[in-house]
């Protein structure tokens, strides 16, 4: 089913594990892809992994630089004409010390990776999303956003803020016909997580393609009446 034929999907963090999975999923449904990441070599590798015939373009971008983000969004518009779906996949995770021992750098790092990147990209992209034509924004929060955990304070706070930002955007954009939602994944089944937790039951984790399926649903016409939602994708853990 080619339900995204004729639509341009901008995927941030496209050089990462989840970003690649999401890009491939959209490509198989006919989307044109704007792949955005700081890692240009990773973007080229992501392009090579797309199915034959998929129209795509790579944009090496520092998502923490508002000017660079604005330039990239302008480049996407010049290349494809408009943005119909913004999938804010870029982000990061790190354990840390207790809150009272957390440095400004540790706090700012996760707030930047998980929240500021979403803010910068939404601010630049929203004016380029057509009104009333199924525009979608999908953000990545986390299960950890729903309850604080020790030694994860900056991460939990940054992902909780993504939920609130999603809700605010949904309220602001609903009359333009642009839906904004986020997903709350549990532990993702990635090579890095398997290496870090070799003794865990990996079968209970969330496969990347399963999370990509939920993101595609939220970007599809089937989710036309869903906005402002935070969708749990916990796997079986």
N, C-alpha and C positions, 0 to 999 in steps of 0.2 A: 504493500500500500504506500503510494507516494504522496502522502498528505501534506508534505512540506515543499512540494514542487513549486518553484517560483518565489519561495521565501528565503530571505537571508537570515542566517543564524550566526550571531557573534558569540564565540566561546572564549572566555578568558581562562587562563591556566591551561591552555590547550596542549602544552607540551608535557603535562603531568599525566599520571595514571588515569584519574577520573576524567580529565579533560579530553584525553584521547578517546576514551570509551564513549563519552557523550558525543564527540564529533563524529565518530563512526556511526553511532546510532542515528543521528540526524541525517548523515549522508545516505544511509540505506533507505531513508524515507524521502529522498529527493531534494534535500535542502542545499542551498549554496552556503558555503562556510567561510566566515572570517575568523581565522585562528589567531588568537592574541596571547602572547606570553613574552617574558623577558628573554627566554632561551631560544635564540634563532635556530640553532642546530636541532633542538628538540621540536620546533615547529616544522622544520623541513621533514624530520622523521615522521611526525604526525601526518603530514600531507601524504607521504608515501604509503602510509598504512590505510588511507581512505580507499573506498571502492573505486574501480575504474569509471571514469566519466563524471566523477563529482567535481563540480566547479568550486575552487577554494583559493584563498589568498592568505598569506602569512604576514602578520604585523608584529614585529619585535617591539615591545613596549614596556616601559617601566610604569606599572599601574599605580605607583605612589606619586608619580609626577603628573599633576593635573594638566599641564600643557601638553605633555606627551600623549596622554589619554585623549584629549580633545583633538589632537592632530591625527591620531589613529582612527577615531570615530569619523572624522572628516574624510580620511582615506577610504574607510569602508563605504561611506556614502558615495564617494566618487567612483569606486570600483563596482558597486552593486546597485546603487540608486536609493536604497533605504535599508533600515534594519527592522526586521519583523520580530525577532526573538533575541533577547540578551540573556545568555546563560553565564552567570557569574560563578565560575567554578574555582577560580584562584583562591588560595588560602593556605593555612599552615597550622601545624600543631607542635607544641612543645610542653613537656612537663617542666616544672620549675620548683623553686623553693616555696616556703610558706609566704603568705602575703606580706608579712612584716619584713621579710628578707628579700622581697622582689625589687629589682632595680628598675629605674626608669626605662632603661634600654629593653629589659625583658618585657615590661608592660607594653611599651610602645610598639615593639616588634609584632606582637600578636594582634594588637588593636589595628595596626597598619595592614597586616596581611589579610585579616579576616573581615574588617569593617571598612577601613578607608578605601580599599580597592573597590568594594561594592559601591560605596558612595561616589567615588570618582567616576566609575564607569556608568552608573545610572545618571548622574548629573550630565554627563556628556552625551549619552545615547538617547535619553528620553525625547529630546526635541526632534530626533530623526526617526522615531517610531510613528508610523502613520496612525491617525485617529480612526477608530471604528473599524479597523481591518484585522482584528485578531492579534493585536500586539501583545507580546508576553515578555515578562521578566521572571526568571527563576534564580533564586539565590540559594547558597549552601550555608545552612546553619549546622547544628549538630545535636545529637541526643544530650550531650553535656550541657547544652544551653538550658535545659529544663530543671537542672539541680546542680548547685555548686559542689565541687569536689576538691578535696585537699590537694595542694600542689598543682592545681590546674586553674587557679583563679583567673589569670588573664585570658586564658583560652575560653573558659566558661562565660566570662563577662563579654568577650568579643562576640561569641556566637549568639548569646542572648540578645545583644544589641542588633544583630542581623535580623532577628525575628521582629523586633520593634520597628526597625527601619522598613522591613517588608510591609508591615501593617500600615505604617504611615504612607508609604508609596501607593499601596492599594487604595487607600482612601482618596489620595490626591488624584489618582489616574483613572478611577473607575468610570467617571463620566466621559472620558476619552476613549473608552473601550479597550483599555490596556490593563490586563490582569497581572498581578504581582503576587508570587507565592514563594515559599522556601521549603526545602526539605531538611529533615533532621536525621541524618544517617547515624547508625551505630558504627561499630568498628568495621572499616572497609577491608576487604580481602585484597591486599596489595603485597608485592614482594617485600617492601620495606616493613610492613606490619608483621608479616610472617617471620622475618629475620629478627625483629625486636621481641616477638613473643612466640618462640618456636614451640612451646609446650601448650599453647592455647588450643581450644577446639575450633579450628578454622572453619569447620562446617557451619558454625553458628554465625559467622560474620556475614557482612553484606557484599555479595559479588558486585563488581563494578557495573556489569551489564544490567543487573537488576535495578540499581539506583538510576542508571541512565534511562531505563524504561519509565520510571516514575517522573523523571525530568521531562521526557518526551510527552508523557500524558499531560503534564501541567502546561506544556507549550502548545498542545493540540486543541482543536475545536471541541473535543470531548470535554475539556475542562473550561468551557466558555463561561460557566456560572460559578467558577471557583476563583476567588481572589482574596488575598489577605490570609491565606492558610499556611500553617506550619505542619507539614506532613511527616509523621514519623516513618522512618524506614530502618527499623532496628534489626532486621534479620531474626534469628532465633535465639539471640543472646539475652 
